[in-house]
Every structure is written in structure tokens, then in C-alpha cells.
Amino acid sequence: MNANLEGTRAASNMMIERYNQSVLNAVRDVAVNGTRLQTLNDEREMQAERVEATRFTQRAAEAAYQRGLTSRLQATEARLPVLAEEMSLLMLDSRRVLQSIQLMKSLGGGYQASPVVEKK
């Protein structure tokens, strides 16, 4: 009877240990995915500022063209950095969506983040 009790206790302790490890893994996954998402949100904010800076430069080049100070080619070329920065912003947004999905999976579904508000 004592041997049977010891075997049951050992099995119970092993199940408790597995459960505790599963909980720790789940908490770690949520923390890691949440941190990654926050990092991507911060990167997005900085990228949005870069987009605005290149747009400002592009608008200045367009204004210079309108005043006859530069060629149409120079004004058009000023759009290239804007397009590149906008593409980077879109790529970052897609990474944020994928990371949000990972966070939702870590939380077991049902997580809804508040929308990111662009600062102007």
C-alpha cells in the first residue's frame, strides 16, 4: 500500500511539474511576443517620422520646380526616397500584423490591441 501511495505521489508530482513548466512557458511566450510587438510599434513610429521627413523634402523639391529653380527630373527624383520610406513603413506594418497574430496565439486567442494612433 505504501509503495502504491509513493508511486501515485511521484506521478502526481511529475504532472504538477509539467503543468508548472507549461504555465512558465506560456507566460514567457506572452512576454516575448508582447515585447516584440512593442518594439515594432516603436519602430513604426520612428519610420512614420522618416516618411514625413522625406515628404517634406519632396514637397520642397516640388516647390522649387514650380518656381523654376530646379528641373522636373530633380523634382521627380525627390519622390524616390519617399516611396522607399513608405515601402519600409508598409513592410513594418506587415511585420506588426504577424507579431500581433503571434501574441494572440500566445494568449490563446481573443486578444485585441488598441489601435496605434499616428502622431502628426
SELOKE-516102 format. One record per residue (C-alpha): x, y, z; chain; residue in three letters. Coordinates in nm, 3 decimals. Layout:
// SELOKE-516102
R      xx      yy      zz marpa tinu
R       X       Y       Z     A  ALA
...
***
This chain:
// SELOKE-516102
R      xx      yy      zz marpa tinu
R   0.000   0.000   0.000     A  MET
R   0.285   0.244   0.085     A  ASN
R   0.455   0.160  -0.244     A  ALA
R   0.132   0.232  -0.427     A  ASN
R   0.098   0.566  -0.245     A  LEU
R   0.457   0.662  -0.327     A  GLU
R   0.402   0.579  -0.694     A  GLY
R   0.086   0.788  -0.701     A  THR
R   0.266   1.080  -0.533     A  ARG
R   0.555   1.059  -0.779     A  ALA
R   0.314   1.059  -1.074     A  ALA
R   0.120   1.349  -0.922     A  SER
R   0.439   1.548  -0.862     A  ASN
R   0.550   1.485  -1.218     A  MET
R   0.215   1.606  -1.355     A  MET
R   0.232   1.918  -1.136     A  ILE
R   0.586   1.985  -1.256     A  GLU
R   0.479   1.953  -1.621     A  ARG
R   0.183   2.185  -1.560     A  TYR
R   0.403   2.445  -1.387     A  ASN
R   0.651   2.428  -1.675     A  GLN
R   0.368   2.475  -1.926     A  SER
R   0.247   2.783  -1.738     A  VAL
R   0.600   2.926  -1.726     A  LEU
R   0.644   2.864  -2.099     A  ASN
R   0.311   3.032  -2.175     A  ALA
R   0.398   3.338  -1.965     A  VAL
R   0.741   3.357  -2.130     A  ARG
R   0.584   3.337  -2.478     A  ASP
R   0.339   3.616  -2.396     A  VAL
R   0.617   3.835  -2.256     A  ALA
R   0.846   3.775  -2.554     A  VAL
R   0.573   3.833  -2.812     A  ASN
R   0.442   4.139  -2.629     A  GLY
R   0.792   4.288  -2.614     A  THR
R   0.849   4.219  -2.982     A  ARG
R   0.520   4.386  -3.072     A  LEU
R   0.604   4.691  -2.860     A  GLN
R   0.944   4.715  -3.029     A  THR
R   0.777   4.702  -3.371     A  LEU
R   0.529   4.970  -3.262     A  ASN
R   0.820   5.192  -3.158     A  ASP
R   0.998   5.124  -3.487     A  GLU
R   0.679   5.210  -3.676     A  ARG
R   0.657   5.544  -3.500     A  GLU
R   1.015   5.628  -3.598     A  MET
R   0.956   5.509  -3.955     A  GLN
R   0.645   5.726  -3.984     A  ALA
R   0.861   6.024  -3.884     A  GLU
R   1.113   5.932  -4.155     A  ARG
R   0.831   5.917  -4.410     A  VAL
R   0.717   6.264  -4.308     A  GLU
R   1.072   6.399  -4.330     A  ALA
R   1.116   6.265  -4.683     A  THR
R   0.775   6.400  -4.781     A  ARG
R   0.882   6.743  -4.658     A  PHE
R   1.195   6.722  -4.873     A  THR
R   0.989   6.608  -5.170     A  GLN
R   0.743   6.896  -5.125     A  ARG
R   1.035   7.139  -5.108     A  ALA
R   1.175   6.997  -5.433     A  ALA
R   0.833   7.024  -5.597     A  GLU
R   0.800   7.386  -5.481     A  ALA
R   1.146   7.462  -5.619     A  ALA
R   1.042   7.313  -5.952     A  TYR
R   0.720   7.519  -5.953     A  GLN
R   0.931   7.832  -5.905     A  ARG
R   1.167   7.731  -6.184     A  GLY
R   1.462   7.673  -5.952     A  LEU
R   1.510   7.304  -6.036     A  THR
R   1.432   7.069  -6.321     A  SER
R   1.133   6.838  -6.339     A  ARG
R   1.375   6.545  -6.316     A  LEU
R   1.508   6.669  -5.981     A  GLN
R   1.155   6.714  -5.851     A  ALA
R   1.060   6.366  -5.967     A  THR
R   1.376   6.210  -5.823     A  GLU
R   1.286   6.363  -5.486     A  ALA
R   0.989   6.121  -5.476     A  ARG
R   1.214   5.814  -5.477     A  LEU
R   1.317   5.840  -5.110     A  PRO
R   0.952   5.897  -5.017     A  VAL
R   0.850   5.580  -5.197     A  LEU
R   1.133   5.383  -5.036     A  ALA
R   1.042   5.503  -4.686     A  GLU
R   0.672   5.434  -4.748     A  GLU
R   0.762   5.082  -4.861     A  MET
R   0.963   5.032  -4.543     A  SER
R   0.664   5.151  -4.343     A  LEU
R   0.436   4.901  -4.518     A  LEU
R   0.683   4.618  -4.456     A  MET
R   0.699   4.717  -4.090     A  LEU
R   0.319   4.721  -4.072     A  ASP
R   0.306   4.368  -4.213     A  SER
R   0.558   4.252  -3.950     A  ARG
R   0.342   4.415  -3.681     A  ARG
R   0.035   4.227  -3.803     A  VAL
R   0.224   3.897  -3.797     A  LEU
R   0.359   3.972  -3.449     A  GLN
R   0.010   4.061  -3.328     A  SER
R  -0.107   3.722  -3.450     A  ILE
R   0.176   3.555  -3.260     A  GLN
R   0.077   3.743  -2.945     A  LEU
R  -0.286   3.640  -2.990     A  MET
R  -0.179   3.279  -3.027     A  LYS
R   0.032   3.307  -2.711     A  SER
R  -0.266   3.443  -2.523     A  LEU
R  -0.491   3.170  -2.653     A  GLY
R  -0.684   3.395  -2.889     A  GLY
R  -0.924   3.675  -2.818     A  GLY
R  -0.662   3.945  -2.759     A  TYR
R  -0.749   4.280  -2.915     A  GLN
R  -0.483   4.552  -2.916     A  ALA
R  -0.581   4.915  -2.910     A  SER
R  -0.518   5.078  -3.249     A  PRO
R  -0.194   5.267  -3.299     A  VAL
R  -0.264   5.637  -3.337     A  VAL
R  -0.029   5.821  -3.568     A  GLU
R   0.116   6.138  -3.421     A  LYS
R   0.115   6.435  -3.655     A  LYS
***
